[in-house]
Amino acid sequence: MEAPTPQAGPREVLVRVAYAGVNYAEVQHRLGDFGPPSPLDIPGMDASGHVAALGEDVSGLAVGDPVAV
């Protein structure tokens, strides 16, 4: 299944992820412990990378800045 290309909305930052960590809660979710996961649920909530795009009303960051989320 292919996911749609994300866009940065108002007050959002789009990050091109370089590294992601999968924590145990995400493993439990994929196993169905918190209900059935959606096919679009993507593990890797802990991530680092670079700002790819900025939405409206975002300040203090620029495209290309390194970030951790």
N, CA, C and O atoms as a Tripos MOL2 file, in Angstrom:
@<TRIPOS>MOLECULE
protein
  276   275    69     0     0
PROTEIN
NO_CHARGES

@<TRIPOS>ATOM
      1 N           0.8370   -1.1680    0.0000 N.3       1 MET1
      2 CA          0.0000    0.0000    0.0000 C.3       1 MET1
      3 C           0.8870    1.2380    0.0000 C.2       1 MET1
      4 O           1.8590    1.3080    0.7520 O.2       1 MET1
      5 N           0.5610    2.1950   -0.8260 N.am      2 GLU2
      6 CA          1.3180    3.4350   -0.8750 C.3       2 GLU2
      7 C           0.5990    4.5050   -0.0780 C.2       2 GLU2
      8 O          -0.6250    4.6200   -0.1280 O.2       2 GLU2
      9 N           1.3710    5.2820    0.6520 N.am      3 ALA3
     10 CA          0.8200    6.3870    1.4300 C.3       3 ALA3
     11 C           0.8860    7.6590    0.5990 C.2       3 ALA3
     12 O           1.7720    7.8080   -0.2420 O.2       3 ALA3
     13 N          -0.0530    8.5800    0.8320 N.am      4 PRO4
     14 CA          0.0040    9.8460    0.1110 C.3       4 PRO4
     15 C           1.2450   10.6490    0.5120 C.2       4 PRO4
     16 O           1.7430   10.5010    1.6280 O.2       4 PRO4
     17 N           1.7390   11.4850   -0.3750 N.am      5 THR5
     18 CA          2.8730   12.3470   -0.0790 C.3       5 THR5
     19 C           2.4440   13.3820    0.9570 C.2       5 THR5
     20 O           1.4870   14.1200    0.7210 O.2       5 THR5
     21 N           3.1270   13.4530    2.0940 N.am      6 PRO6
     22 CA          2.7070   14.4010    3.1320 C.3       6 PRO6
     23 C           2.9920   15.8490    2.7410 C.2       6 PRO6
     24 O           3.9130   16.1380    1.9770 O.2       6 PRO6
     25 N           2.1860   16.7340    3.2770 N.am      7 GLN7
     26 CA          2.3360   18.1720    3.0820 C.3       7 GLN7
     27 C           2.3500   18.8180    4.4640 C.2       7 GLN7
     28 O           1.6710   18.3390    5.3730 O.2       7 GLN7
     29 N           3.1040   19.8860    4.6340 N.am      8 ALA8
     30 CA          3.1150   20.6180    5.9020 C.3       8 ALA8
     31 C           1.9110   21.5510    5.9260 C.2       8 ALA8
     32 O           1.7810   22.4320    5.0760 O.2       8 ALA8
     33 N           1.0350   21.3500    6.9030 N.am      9 GLY9
     34 CA         -0.1210   22.2160    7.0750 C.3       9 GLY9
     35 C           0.2180   23.3940    7.9700 C.2       9 GLY9
     36 O           1.3710   23.5510    8.3720 O.2       9 GLY9
     37 N          -0.7550   24.2180    8.2870 N.am     10 PRO10
     38 CA         -0.5160   25.3570    9.1730 C.3      10 PRO10
     39 C           0.0630   24.8940   10.5160 C.2      10 PRO10
     40 O          -0.4280   23.9390   11.1170 O.2      10 PRO10
     41 N           1.1040   25.5810   10.9700 N.am     11 ARG11
     42 CA          1.7890   25.2920   12.2410 C.3      11 ARG11
     43 C           2.3940   23.8930   12.2750 C.2      11 ARG11
     44 O           2.5820   23.3310   13.3550 O.2      11 ARG11
     45 N           2.7040   23.3170   11.1040 N.am     12 GLU12
     46 CA          3.3270   21.9940   11.0270 C.3      12 GLU12
     47 C           4.6800   22.0740   10.3300 C.2      12 GLU12
     48 O           4.9290   22.9640    9.5180 O.2      12 GLU12
     49 N           5.5470   21.1210   10.6680 N.am     13 VAL13
     50 CA          6.8660   21.0040   10.0480 C.3      13 VAL13
     51 C           6.9610   19.6100    9.4310 C.2      13 VAL13
     52 O           6.7010   18.6140   10.1060 O.2      13 VAL13
     53 N           7.3250   19.5350    8.1780 N.am     14 LEU14
     54 CA          7.5390   18.2500    7.5160 C.3      14 LEU14
     55 C           9.0180   17.8950    7.6510 C.2      14 LEU14
     56 O           9.8890   18.6890    7.2950 O.2      14 LEU14
     57 N           9.2940   16.7000    8.1660 N.am     15 VAL15
     58 CA         10.6710   16.2690    8.4150 C.3      15 VAL15
     59 C          11.0100   15.1020    7.5010 C.2      15 VAL15
     60 O          10.2670   14.1240    7.4150 O.2      15 VAL15
     61 N          12.1390   15.2200    6.8240 N.am     16 ARG16
     62 CA         12.6790   14.0820    6.0620 C.3      16 ARG16
     63 C          13.4780   13.2530    7.0700 C.2      16 ARG16
     64 O          14.5570   13.6560    7.5050 O.2      16 ARG16
     65 N          12.9400   12.1060    7.4280 N.am     17 VAL17
     66 CA         13.5200   11.2830    8.4900 C.3      17 VAL17
     67 C          14.7690   10.5700    7.9810 C.2      17 VAL17
     68 O          14.7600    9.9310    6.9290 O.2      17 VAL17
     69 N          15.8470   10.6990    8.7650 N.am     18 ALA18
     70 CA         17.0900    9.9950    8.4620 C.3      18 ALA18
     71 C          17.2190    8.7380    9.3190 C.2      18 ALA18
     72 O          17.6810    7.6990    8.8480 O.2      18 ALA18
     73 N          16.8020    8.8450   10.5930 N.am     19 TYR19
     74 CA         16.8790    7.7320   11.5310 C.3      19 TYR19
     75 C          15.5990    7.6800   12.3480 C.2      19 TYR19
     76 O          15.0730    8.7200   12.7440 O.2      19 TYR19
     77 N          15.0960    6.4830   12.6020 N.am     20 ALA20
     78 CA         13.8940    6.3290   13.4230 C.3      20 ALA20
     79 C          14.0740    5.1620   14.3730 C.2      20 ALA20
     80 O          14.6920    4.1520   14.0360 O.2      20 ALA20
     81 N          13.5230    5.3200   15.5620 N.am     21 GLY21
     82 CA         13.5410    4.2490   16.5450 C.3      21 GLY21
     83 C          12.1200    3.7700   16.7770 C.2      21 GLY21
     84 O          11.1850    4.5700   16.8000 O.2      21 GLY21
     85 N          11.9590    2.4800   16.9460 N.am     22 VAL22
     86 CA         10.6420    1.8930   17.2110 C.3      22 VAL22
     87 C          10.6220    1.4890   18.6780 C.2      22 VAL22
     88 O          11.4190    0.6570   19.1130 O.2      22 VAL22
     89 N           9.6920    2.0910   19.4460 N.am     23 ASN23
     90 CA          9.6340    1.7680   20.8730 C.3      23 ASN23
     91 C           8.6550    0.6270   21.1190 C.2      23 ASN23
     92 O           7.9240    0.2120   20.2200 O.2      23 ASN23
     93 N           8.6530    0.1210   22.3660 N.am     24 TYR24
     94 CA          7.8570   -1.0650   22.6600 C.3      24 TYR24
     95 C           6.3620   -0.8240   22.5020 C.2      24 TYR24
     96 O           5.6390   -1.7360   22.0990 O.2      24 TYR24
     97 N           5.8760    0.3840   22.8080 N.am     25 ALA25
     98 CA          4.4470    0.6770   22.6230 C.3      25 ALA25
     99 C           4.0510    0.5330   21.1510 C.2      25 ALA25
    100 O           2.9430    0.0860   20.8520 O.2      25 ALA25
    101 N           4.9350    0.9040   20.2410 N.am     26 GLU26
    102 CA          4.6450    0.7490   18.8160 C.3      26 GLU26
    103 C           4.6070   -0.7240   18.4210 C.2      26 GLU26
    104 O           3.8000   -1.1190   17.5800 O.2      26 GLU26
    105 N           5.4650   -1.5340   19.0170 N.am     27 VAL27
    106 CA          5.4340   -2.9800   18.7680 C.3      27 VAL27
    107 C           4.0970   -3.5460   19.2530 C.2      27 VAL27
    108 O           3.4620   -4.3370   18.5540 O.2      27 VAL27
    109 N           3.6750   -3.1380   20.4540 N.am     28 GLN28
    110 CA          2.3920   -3.6030   20.9880 C.3      28 GLN28
    111 C           1.2370   -3.1960   20.0690 C.2      28 GLN28
    112 O           0.3130   -3.9760   19.8410 O.2      28 GLN28
    113 N           1.2990   -1.9810   19.5490 N.am     29 HIS29
    114 CA          0.2350   -1.5200   18.6430 C.3      29 HIS29
    115 C           0.1870   -2.3910   17.3860 C.2      29 HIS29
    116 O          -0.8930   -2.7890   16.9500 O.2      29 HIS29
    117 N           1.3490   -2.6880   16.8040 N.am     30 ARG30
    118 CA          1.3890   -3.5240   15.6010 C.3      30 ARG30
    119 C           0.8940   -4.9340   15.8940 C.2      30 ARG30
    120 O           0.3640   -5.6030   15.0060 O.2      30 ARG30
    121 N           1.0640   -5.3900   17.1310 N.am     31 LEU31
    122 CA          0.5690   -6.7100   17.5200 C.3      31 LEU31
    123 C          -0.9330   -6.7030   17.7840 C.2      31 LEU31
    124 O          -1.5370   -7.7640   17.9440 O.2      31 LEU31
    125 N          -1.5430   -5.5190   17.8310 N.am     32 GLY32
    126 CA         -2.9710   -5.4130   18.0470 C.3      32 GLY32
    127 C          -3.3760   -5.2280   19.4960 C.2      32 GLY32
    128 O          -4.5630   -5.3090   19.8130 O.2      32 GLY32
    129 N          -2.4180   -4.9810   20.3880 N.am     33 ASP33
    130 CA         -2.7310   -4.8150   21.8130 C.3      33 ASP33
    131 C          -3.6110   -3.5940   22.0820 C.2      33 ASP33
    132 O          -4.3070   -3.5620   23.0970 O.2      33 ASP33
    133 N          -3.6000   -2.6060   21.2180 N.am     34 PHE34
    134 CA         -4.3920   -1.3890   21.4030 C.3      34 PHE34
    135 C          -5.4720   -1.2770   20.3360 C.2      34 PHE34
    136 O          -5.9070   -0.1720   20.0110 O.2      34 PHE34
    137 N          -5.9030   -2.3900   19.7970 N.am     35 GLY35
    138 CA         -6.8560   -2.3950   18.6950 C.3      35 GLY35
    139 C          -6.1130   -2.6420   17.3990 C.2      35 GLY35
    140 O          -4.8860   -2.5530   17.3550 O.2      35 GLY35
    141 N          -6.8440   -2.9480   16.3500 N.am     36 PRO36
    142 CA         -6.1840   -3.2560   15.0760 C.3      36 PRO36
    143 C          -5.5010   -2.0250   14.4800 C.2      36 PRO36
    144 O          -6.1140   -0.9590   14.4130 O.2      36 PRO36
    145 N          -4.2550   -2.1490   14.0510 N.am     37 PRO37
    146 CA         -3.5590   -1.0160   13.4420 C.3      37 PRO37
    147 C          -4.0680   -0.7500   12.0230 C.2      37 PRO37
    148 O          -4.4780   -1.6650   11.3090 O.2      37 PRO37
    149 N          -4.0320    0.5000   11.6450 N.am     38 SER38
    150 CA         -4.3750    0.8960   10.2760 C.3      38 SER38
    151 C          -3.1890    0.5640    9.3690 C.2      38 SER38
    152 O          -2.0430    0.6090    9.8180 O.2      38 SER38
    153 N          -3.4440    0.2310    8.1040 N.am     39 PRO39
    154 CA         -2.3130   -0.0010    7.1830 C.3      39 PRO39
    155 C          -1.4180    1.2270    7.0240 C.2      39 PRO39
    156 O          -0.2610    1.1040    6.6200 O.2      39 PRO39
    157 N          -1.9530    2.4210    7.3410 N.am     40 LEU40
    158 CA         -1.1530    3.6420    7.2050 C.3      40 LEU40
    159 C          -0.4260    4.0160    8.4850 C.2      40 LEU40
    160 O           0.2850    5.0210    8.5000 O.2      40 LEU40
    161 N          -0.5750    3.2380    9.5770 N.am     41 ASP41
    162 CA          0.1860    3.4810   10.7950 C.3      41 ASP41
    163 C           1.6350    3.0900   10.5360 C.2      41 ASP41
    164 O           1.9300    1.9300   10.2460 O.2      41 ASP41
    165 N           2.5190    4.0450   10.6400 N.am     42 ILE42
    166 CA          3.9240    3.8110   10.3390 C.3      42 ILE42
    167 C           4.7180    3.9030   11.6340 C.2      42 ILE42
    168 O           4.7260    4.9620   12.2630 O.2      42 ILE42
    169 N           5.3870    2.8320   12.0560 N.am     43 PRO43
    170 CA          6.1780    2.9030   13.2840 C.3      43 PRO43
    171 C           7.3920    3.8140   13.1030 C.2      43 PRO43
    172 O           7.8310    4.0870   11.9860 O.2      43 PRO43
    173 N           7.9110    4.2680   14.2210 N.am     44 GLY44
    174 CA          9.0880    5.1380   14.1970 C.3      44 GLY44
    175 C           8.7710    6.5210   14.7260 C.2      44 GLY44
    176 O           9.1550    7.5230   14.1230 O.2      44 GLY44
    177 N           8.0600    6.5840   15.8670 N.am     45 MET45
    178 CA          7.6630    7.8780   16.4280 C.3      45 MET45
    179 C           8.8660    8.6890   16.9200 C.2      45 MET45
    180 O           8.8020    9.9180   16.9640 O.2      45 MET45
    181 N           9.9460    8.0260   17.2850 N.am     46 ASP46
    182 CA         11.1640    8.7070   17.7240 C.3      46 ASP46
    183 C          12.0710    8.8020   16.5030 C.2      46 ASP46
    184 O          12.5200    7.7860   15.9730 O.2      46 ASP46
    185 N          12.3400   10.0350   16.0590 N.am     47 ALA47
    186 CA         13.0760   10.1690   14.8030 C.3      47 ALA47
    187 C          13.9570   11.4130   14.7960 C.2      47 ALA47
    188 O          13.7780   12.3310   15.5970 O.2      47 ALA47
    189 N          14.9020   11.4150   13.8800 N.am     48 SER48
    190 CA         15.7080   12.6040   13.6140 C.3      48 SER48
    191 C          15.8950   12.7180   12.1120 C.2      48 SER48
    192 O          15.8160   11.7350   11.3760 O.2      48 SER48
    193 N          16.1430   13.9330   11.6830 N.am     49 GLY49
    194 CA         16.3230   14.1810   10.2570 C.3      49 GLY49
    195 C          16.4890   15.6680   10.0070 C.2      49 GLY49
    196 O          17.0900   16.3820   10.8090 O.2      49 GLY49
    197 N          15.9510   16.1250    8.8890 N.am     50 HIS50
    198 CA         16.0700   17.5330    8.5070 C.3      50 HIS50
    199 C          14.7110   18.0750    8.0700 C.2      50 HIS50
    200 O          13.8840   17.3480    7.5210 O.2      50 HIS50
    201 N          14.4980   19.3720    8.3260 N.am     51 VAL51
    202 CA         13.2560   20.0280    7.9230 C.3      51 VAL51
    203 C          13.1660   20.0000    6.4040 C.2      51 VAL51
    204 O          14.0770   20.4510    5.7090 O.2      51 VAL51
    205 N          12.0510   19.4610    5.8920 N.am     52 ALA52
    206 CA         11.8310   19.3870    4.4400 C.3      52 ALA52
    207 C          10.8950   20.4970    3.9610 C.2      52 ALA52
    208 O          11.0170   20.9660    2.8300 O.2      52 ALA52
    209 N           9.9600   20.9190    4.8210 N.am     53 ALA53
    210 CA          9.0170   21.9830    4.4460 C.3      53 ALA53
    211 C           8.4190   22.5680    5.7090 C.2      53 ALA53
    212 O           8.3430   21.9040    6.7420 O.2      53 ALA53
    213 N           7.9970   23.8090    5.6150 N.am     54 LEU54
    214 CA          7.3710   24.5090    6.7310 C.3      54 LEU54
    215 C           5.9630   24.9350    6.3390 C.2      54 LEU54
    216 O           5.7380   25.4270    5.2330 O.2      54 LEU54
    217 N           5.0210   24.7410    7.2540 N.am     55 GLY55
    218 CA          3.6730   25.2210    7.0350 C.3      55 GLY55
    219 C           3.5650   26.6910    7.4340 C.2      55 GLY55
    220 O           4.5160   27.2850    7.9400 O.2      55 GLY55
    221 N           2.3990   27.2550    7.1960 N.am     56 GLU56
    222 CA          2.1530   28.6450    7.5750 C.3      56 GLU56
    223 C           2.2960   28.7990    9.0860 C.2      56 GLU56
    224 O           2.0410   27.8590    9.8390 O.2      56 GLU56
    225 N           2.7010   29.9760    9.5190 N.am     57 ASP57
    226 CA          2.8040   30.3270   10.9360 C.3      57 ASP57
    227 C           3.8610   29.5250   11.6800 C.2      57 ASP57
    228 O           3.7470   29.3570   12.8940 O.2      57 ASP57
    229 N           4.8850   29.0230   10.9970 N.am     58 VAL58
    230 CA          6.0090   28.3580   11.6530 C.3      58 VAL58
    231 C           7.1790   29.3230   11.6540 C.2      58 VAL58
    232 O           7.5390   29.8700   10.6120 O.2      58 VAL58
    233 N           7.7750   29.5340   12.8220 N.am     59 SER59
    234 CA          8.9580   30.3960   12.8960 C.3      59 SER59
    235 C          10.0320   29.6860   13.6980 C.2      59 SER59
    236 O           9.7470   28.7410   14.4340 O.2      59 SER59
    237 N          11.2540   30.1400   13.5550 N.am     60 GLY60
    238 CA         12.3600   29.5780   14.3120 C.3      60 GLY60
    239 C          13.0370   28.3940   13.6570 C.2      60 GLY60
    240 O          14.0230   27.8810   14.1850 O.2      60 GLY60
    241 N          12.5320   27.9490   12.5210 N.am     61 LEU61
    242 CA         13.1350   26.8460   11.7750 C.3      61 LEU61
    243 C          13.2560   27.2310   10.3110 C.2      61 LEU61
    244 O          12.5400   28.1050    9.8230 O.2      61 LEU61
    245 N          14.1630   26.5730    9.6250 N.am     62 ALA62
    246 CA         14.3280   26.7850    8.1870 C.3      62 ALA62
    247 C          14.4720   25.4160    7.5100 C.2      62 ALA62
    248 O          14.9070   24.4480    8.1330 O.2      62 ALA62
    249 N          14.1030   25.3550    6.2400 N.am     63 VAL63
    250 CA         14.2870   24.1160    5.4720 C.3      63 VAL63
    251 C          15.7650   23.7400    5.5260 C.2      63 VAL63
    252 O          16.6380   24.5740    5.2860 O.2      63 VAL63
    253 N          16.0330   22.4800    5.8410 N.am     64 GLY64
    254 CA         17.3940   21.9810    5.9420 C.3      64 GLY64
    255 C          17.9220   21.9120    7.3670 C.2      64 GLY64
    256 O          18.9480   21.2750    7.6060 O.2      64 GLY64
    257 N          17.2400   22.5570    8.3310 N.am     65 ASP65
    258 CA         17.6860   22.4930    9.7200 C.3      65 ASP65
    259 C          17.6040   21.0510   10.2350 C.2      65 ASP65
    260 O          16.6480   20.3390    9.9270 O.2      65 ASP65
    261 N          18.6160   20.6130   11.0280 N.am     66 PRO66
    262 CA         18.5160   19.2940   11.6590 C.3      66 PRO66
    263 C          17.5430   19.3550   12.8220 C.2      66 PRO66
    264 O          17.5150   20.3360   13.5640 O.2      66 PRO66
    265 N          16.7410   18.3000   12.9830 N.am     67 VAL67
    266 CA         15.7360   18.2400   14.0480 C.3      67 VAL67
    267 C          15.6380   16.8280   14.6020 C.2      67 VAL67
    268 O          16.0300   15.8570   13.9550 O.2      67 VAL67
    269 N          15.1040   16.7360   15.8230 N.am     68 ALA68
    270 CA         14.7560   15.4550   16.4390 C.3      68 ALA68
    271 C          13.3000   15.5690   16.8530 C.2      68 ALA68
    272 O          12.8760   16.6060   17.3630 O.2      68 ALA68
    273 N          12.5310   14.5050   16.6350 N.am     69 VAL69
    274 CA         11.0970   14.5190   16.9630 C.3      69 VAL69
    275 C          10.7280   13.2950   17.7680 C.2      69 VAL69
    276 O           9.5660   13.1280   18.1390 O.2      69 VAL69
@<TRIPOS>BOND
     1     1     2 1
     2     2     3 1
     3     3     4 2
     4     3     5 am
     5     5     6 1
     6     6     7 1
     7     7     8 2
     8     7     9 am
     9     9    10 1
    10    10    11 1
    11    11    12 2
    12    11    13 am
    13    13    14 1
    14    14    15 1
    15    15    16 2
    16    15    17 am
    17    17    18 1
    18    18    19 1
    19    19    20 2
    20    19    21 am
    21    21    22 1
    22    22    23 1
    23    23    24 2
    24    23    25 am
    25    25    26 1
    26    26    27 1
    27    27    28 2
    28    27    29 am
    29    29    30 1
    30    30    31 1
    31    31    32 2
    32    31    33 am
    33    33    34 1
    34    34    35 1
    35    35    36 2
    36    35    37 am
    37    37    38 1
    38    38    39 1
    39    39    40 2
    40    39    41 am
    41    41    42 1
    42    42    43 1
    43    43    44 2
    44    43    45 am
    45    45    46 1
    46    46    47 1
    47    47    48 2
    48    47    49 am
    49    49    50 1
    50    50    51 1
    51    51    52 2
    52    51    53 am
    53    53    54 1
    54    54    55 1
    55    55    56 2
    56    55    57 am
    57    57    58 1
    58    58    59 1
    59    59    60 2
    60    59    61 am
    61    61    62 1
    62    62    63 1
    63    63    64 2
    64    63    65 am
    65    65    66 1
    66    66    67 1
    67    67    68 2
    68    67    69 am
    69    69    70 1
    70    70    71 1
    71    71    72 2
    72    71    73 am
    73    73    74 1
    74    74    75 1
    75    75    76 2
    76    75    77 am
    77    77    78 1
    78    78    79 1
    79    79    80 2
    80    79    81 am
    81    81    82 1
    82    82    83 1
    83    83    84 2
    84    83    85 am
    85    85    86 1
    86    86    87 1
    87    87    88 2
    88    87    89 am
    89    89    90 1
    90    90    91 1
    91    91    92 2
    92    91    93 am
    93    93    94 1
    94    94    95 1
    95    95    96 2
    96    95    97 am
    97    97    98 1
    98    98    99 1
    99    99   100 2
   100    99   101 am
   101   101   102 1
   102   102   103 1
   103   103   104 2
   104   103   105 am
   105   105   106 1
   106   106   107 1
   107   107   108 2
   108   107   109 am
   109   109   110 1
   110   110   111 1
   111   111   112 2
   112   111   113 am
   113   113   114 1
   114   114   115 1
   115   115   116 2
   116   115   117 am
   117   117   118 1
   118   118   119 1
   119   119   120 2
   120   119   121 am
   121   121   122 1
   122   122   123 1
   123   123   124 2
   124   123   125 am
   125   125   126 1
   126   126   127 1
   127   127   128 2
   128   127   129 am
   129   129   130 1
   130   130   131 1
   131   131   132 2
   132   131   133 am
   133   133   134 1
   134   134   135 1
   135   135   136 2
   136   135   137 am
   137   137   138 1
   138   138   139 1
   139   139   140 2
   140   139   141 am
   141   141   142 1
   142   142   143 1
   143   143   144 2
   144   143   145 am
   145   145   146 1
   146   146   147 1
   147   147   148 2
   148   147   149 am
   149   149   150 1
   150   150   151 1
   151   151   152 2
   152   151   153 am
   153   153   154 1
   154   154   155 1
   155   155   156 2
   156   155   157 am
   157   157   158 1
   158   158   159 1
   159   159   160 2
   160   159   161 am
   161   161   162 1
   162   162   163 1
   163   163   164 2
   164   163   165 am
   165   165   166 1
   166   166   167 1
   167   167   168 2
   168   167   169 am
   169   169   170 1
   170   170   171 1
   171   171   172 2
   172   171   173 am
   173   173   174 1
   174   174   175 1
   175   175   176 2
   176   175   177 am
   177   177   178 1
   178   178   179 1
   179   179   180 2
   180   179   181 am
   181   181   182 1
   182   182   183 1
   183   183   184 2
   184   183   185 am
   185   185   186 1
   186   186   187 1
   187   187   188 2
   188   187   189 am
   189   189   190 1
   190   190   191 1
   191   191   192 2
   192   191   193 am
   193   193   194 1
   194   194   195 1
   195   195   196 2
   196   195   197 am
   197   197   198 1
   198   198   199 1
   199   199   200 2
   200   199   201 am
   201   201   202 1
   202   202   203 1
   203   203   204 2
   204   203   205 am
   205   205   206 1
   206   206   207 1
   207   207   208 2
   208   207   209 am
   209   209   210 1
   210   210   211 1
   211   211   212 2
   212   211   213 am
   213   213   214 1
   214   214   215 1
   215   215   216 2
   216   215   217 am
   217   217   218 1
   218   218   219 1
   219   219   220 2
   220   219   221 am
   221   221   222 1
   222   222   223 1
   223   223   224 2
   224   223   225 am
   225   225   226 1
   226   226   227 1
   227   227   228 2
   228   227   229 am
   229   229   230 1
   230   230   231 1
   231   231   232 2
   232   231   233 am
   233   233   234 1
   234   234   235 1
   235   235   236 2
   236   235   237 am
   237   237   238 1
   238   238   239 1
   239   239   240 2
   240   239   241 am
   241   241   242 1
   242   242   243 1
   243   243   244 2
   244   243   245 am
   245   245   246 1
   246   246   247 1
   247   247   248 2
   248   247   249 am
   249   249   250 1
   250   250   251 1
   251   251   252 2
   252   251   253 am
   253   253   254 1
   254   254   255 1
   255   255   256 2
   256   255   257 am
   257   257   258 1
   258   258   259 1
   259   259   260 2
   260   259   261 am
   261   261   262 1
   262   262   263 1
   263   263   264 2
   264   263   265 am
   265   265   266 1
   266   266   267 1
   267   267   268 2
   268   267   269 am
   269   269   270 1
   270   270   271 1
   271   271   272 2
   272   271   273 am
   273   273   274 1
   274   274   275 1
   275   275   276 2
@<TRIPOS>SUBSTRUCTURE
     1 MET1         2 RESIDUE 1 A MET
     2 GLU2         6 RESIDUE 1 A GLU
     3 ALA3        10 RESIDUE 1 A ALA
     4 PRO4        14 RESIDUE 1 A PRO
     5 THR5        18 RESIDUE 1 A THR
     6 PRO6        22 RESIDUE 1 A PRO
     7 GLN7        26 RESIDUE 1 A GLN
     8 ALA8        30 RESIDUE 1 A ALA
     9 GLY9        34 RESIDUE 1 A GLY
    10 PRO10       38 RESIDUE 1 A PRO
    11 ARG11       42 RESIDUE 1 A ARG
    12 GLU12       46 RESIDUE 1 A GLU
    13 VAL13       50 RESIDUE 1 A VAL
    14 LEU14       54 RESIDUE 1 A LEU
    15 VAL15       58 RESIDUE 1 A VAL
    16 ARG16       62 RESIDUE 1 A ARG
    17 VAL17       66 RESIDUE 1 A VAL
    18 ALA18       70 RESIDUE 1 A ALA
    19 TYR19       74 RESIDUE 1 A TYR
    20 ALA20       78 RESIDUE 1 A ALA
    21 GLY21       82 RESIDUE 1 A GLY
    22 VAL22       86 RESIDUE 1 A VAL
    23 ASN23       90 RESIDUE 1 A ASN
    24 TYR24       94 RESIDUE 1 A TYR
    25 ALA25       98 RESIDUE 1 A ALA
    26 GLU26      102 RESIDUE 1 A GLU
    27 VAL27      106 RESIDUE 1 A VAL
    28 GLN28      110 RESIDUE 1 A GLN
    29 HIS29      114 RESIDUE 1 A HIS
    30 ARG30      118 RESIDUE 1 A ARG
    31 LEU31      122 RESIDUE 1 A LEU
    32 GLY32      126 RESIDUE 1 A GLY
    33 ASP33      130 RESIDUE 1 A ASP
    34 PHE34      134 RESIDUE 1 A PHE
    35 GLY35      138 RESIDUE 1 A GLY
    36 PRO36      142 RESIDUE 1 A PRO
    37 PRO37      146 RESIDUE 1 A PRO
    38 SER38      150 RESIDUE 1 A SER
    39 PRO39      154 RESIDUE 1 A PRO
    40 LEU40      158 RESIDUE 1 A LEU
    41 ASP41      162 RESIDUE 1 A ASP
    42 ILE42      166 RESIDUE 1 A ILE
    43 PRO43      170 RESIDUE 1 A PRO
    44 GLY44      174 RESIDUE 1 A GLY
    45 MET45      178 RESIDUE 1 A MET
    46 ASP46      182 RESIDUE 1 A ASP
    47 ALA47      186 RESIDUE 1 A ALA
    48 SER48      190 RESIDUE 1 A SER
    49 GLY49      194 RESIDUE 1 A GLY
    50 HIS50      198 RESIDUE 1 A HIS
    51 VAL51      202 RESIDUE 1 A VAL
    52 ALA52      206 RESIDUE 1 A ALA
    53 ALA53      210 RESIDUE 1 A ALA
    54 LEU54      214 RESIDUE 1 A LEU
    55 GLY55      218 RESIDUE 1 A GLY
    56 GLU56      222 RESIDUE 1 A GLU
    57 ASP57      226 RESIDUE 1 A ASP
    58 VAL58      230 RESIDUE 1 A VAL
    59 SER59      234 RESIDUE 1 A SER
    60 GLY60      238 RESIDUE 1 A GLY
    61 LEU61      242 RESIDUE 1 A LEU
    62 ALA62      246 RESIDUE 1 A ALA
    63 VAL63      250 RESIDUE 1 A VAL
    64 GLY64      254 RESIDUE 1 A GLY
    65 ASP65      258 RESIDUE 1 A ASP
    66 PRO66      262 RESIDUE 1 A PRO
    67 VAL67      266 RESIDUE 1 A VAL
    68 ALA68      270 RESIDUE 1 A ALA
    69 VAL69      274 RESIDUE 1 A VAL
